[in-house]
């Protein structure tokens, strides 16, 4: 930030006043007052221009910054605007596959969706399809394709990029998610096995519950009969008659 005239002070702001720098005067060093606690200990001002330097950046630091320059020989202030964008390295792309069968036997429409967790700003997505050793790029986070049994195997990878990094996903074959001859059979067999196991477990628990209930009822009935026989025997003894047997 070069100046042709002497600077009285510079006021840095971002949403609110961040810091004030009073330039050196008559041998006295410059005075710096940081007024926003979010920047305390993270900012410095590089002489002789007093440019703002921020350490330990985070996404919250992104945005517009203003420098109001007040000169000693003028009542007019000079305003300068800056826009700060903060980026971080991207994580592994996450791929989502959606498909629908429109009616043709075994064929389906496929939607491949690529995303990155906490992606931030200025992220671009590119789908790359591989067929017979040749690759084709498709811009955008969503790629739509059509597949039918007998089509050549096509692999897809997603590449996510921002100004500081780019990362590519593992390859997938979208046709595996559609209704080719082997895939639904294996899928159905697996589902049937899981369903059969679940029903068997439910049947076992149901049988055990009925058994415990039956034993409890039998035991309770026997106890009640024994108590009744004891009461009858006591009444008969009081009347001088022999009581009934407990067997």
N, C-alpha and C positions, 0 to 999 in steps of 0.2 A: 504494500500500500504506500507508494511513494508520494511525497507532498513537496510542493515548491515553497510553502510557507510554514511557519512554526505552528505546531499543533498544541492546543491547550489541553484537550482531553479527547478520548474516544470512548463512546458508550456502546458496548456490545449487547445485543438483545436477541432472544429467541422466544417468542410468545410473551415473555416479560424480560425485564432487565436482567442480564446475565452478569456483567461486570463493567466496571469503569476504570479506565487507565488514564491517569494524569501524567503527562509526559514530564521528563526531567527539566528542571529550570534552575539556572544559576548554580550549577554544580550539584544540585540535589537529585538523587536518583528518582526514577519514575515510581509512582505509587499505584498499586493495583488493589482494587476492592472487588472481591467476588461476592455478589449479592444473591445469587441463586444457589441454594445449598446442594442442588443436584450436580453442580459442576465443581463444588469445593474440592480441591486437591487433584482435580483432573485437567485443569486448564493452565496454560502458560501463554505468554505474549512475547513474540520474537522481535527483538529490537533490530534495527531502528524503526521498523514499520509498525510494530505492535500487532502483527497478524495473530489471529487466534489459533491456538493449537490445542486440540482436545485429545486426551488419552482414554484408553479403556472404553471405546465406543460401544454403544448398544443401539438397538432399533429405536429406542425412545429418543435418541439424539437426532434422528432424521428430521429434516424440515428446513424451514427458512431461517436465516440468520441475517441480522442487520448491523451495520457499523455506522454510527452517527459520529462524524468527525467535526469537532469544533475547533476553529482556528483562533489564534490570539489576536489577529489583526482584522477579523471580520465577524460580523454578527450573523452571517449566513452559515448554516450547517450543511455539510455534505453527507448524503446518505448513500451507502453502498449495500447492495443485496447479494446474498449468497444462498445457494441451495445445497444442502448436505444430504447425501444418500448413503446409507450404511448397508453393507452386504455381508453375508456369512457364507461359508462353504456349504453346499447343498448335501443333504443326506440321500441315501439310496432311494431311487424312485419307486413308488408303489403303483402296481398295475391292477386294474379292475377289468374283468371281462364280463360283458353282458351279451346274451344272444337270444334270438327268437326264431322260431320255425314258422315261416309264412304259409306253409301248406305243401310245398313241393317235398317229395319224399326224400328225407335225409339232408336237405339243404337248410341253411340258416343264415340269418343276418347277424353280423358280429359287430359289437362296439367295444373298442379298446380305449380305456381311460387311464391316463398317466397323471400322477400327482406326487408332490413332495411335501412332507410334513414341515411346517413352519418355513414355507418357501420364501416369504419376503417379497421384495420388489424386483421388477425387471427379470422375471424368470421366463424363459422360452422352452417350449417342448417340441421335440422332433421324433416322430416315429420312423424307424428304418425297417423296411421289409427286405428279407433275403430269400431269393428264389433262383435256383440253378447257379449259385455263386455270384449273382449280381444283386446289388443293393439299390433300393429306391427310397428317397427321403420324402416324408409327408409332414408338413409343418402343422403344429397345433397339438393340444393336449388330448384330443379325441380323434381316433381313427376308425372309420367304418369300412367294413369289408363284407364280402359275400363268399360263402363256401358251400360246396356240395361234394358228396362222396365221389372219389376218383380224381379230384383236383390235386395238383402238385402240392407237396408240403411247403408251406411258407412260414418262416420264422420271423418274429417281430421283436424289436428291442426299442426301448424308449430312452432318449437322451434329454436330460434336463440341464439347462445352462443359465448362468447369470454372469455378470461382469468379472467375478473372481473365481469361478469354478464351473466345471461341467462333469457330469457323471452319467454312466450308461447302465441300464438295468440288465438283468439276465434275459436271455432270449426265451420266448414262449412260442408254441405252435397253436394258434387260435383254433384250428380245425379240431383239436382234441376235445374242445368244449362243445362241439356240435354233435349231431346224431349220426355218426358214422357207424358201420355195422357192428364193430366190437365194443365201442364205448358205452352205449346205453345198456347192453347186455350185462357187462361187468358191473355197471352202476346199479342196475336193477337187482342183480344177484346179491351185491353187497347190502343193498337196502333190505332185501327179503331176509337175509341172514340176521341182520340186526333186529328186524321186526320179530322174527321167530324167537330169537334169544330173549327179547323183551317180554313176549307173551309167555314164554316158558317160566321166566323168573316170576312174573305176576301170578301164574297158576300155582307155582310152588309156595309163594307167600300166602295165597288164598287158602290152599290146602292146610298149611300149618296153622293159620288163624282159625279155621273151622275145627281142626283137631283140638287145639287148646280150648276153644269155647266148649266143645263137647265134654272134654275131661273136667272142665270147671263145673259145668252143669251137673254131671254125674256125681262129682265129689260133694257139691253143695246139697244135692238131693239126698245122698246117703247120710250126711250130717243131720239134715232136718228129720229124716226118719228115725235116726238113733235118738235124737232129742225127744221126739214124740213118744217113742217106746219107753224112755226113761220116765217121762211125765205120767204116762198111763200106769206104769208099774208102781210109781209112788202113790198114785191115787188108790190103786187096788190094795196096796199094803195098808193104807190108812183104814180101808174098809175090811181088812182081815182076809183078803183073797190073794192067792198067788199071782204074781205079775207075769206078763208075757215075756217070752224069750227075746234076747237081743240078736240072735243069730238070723 
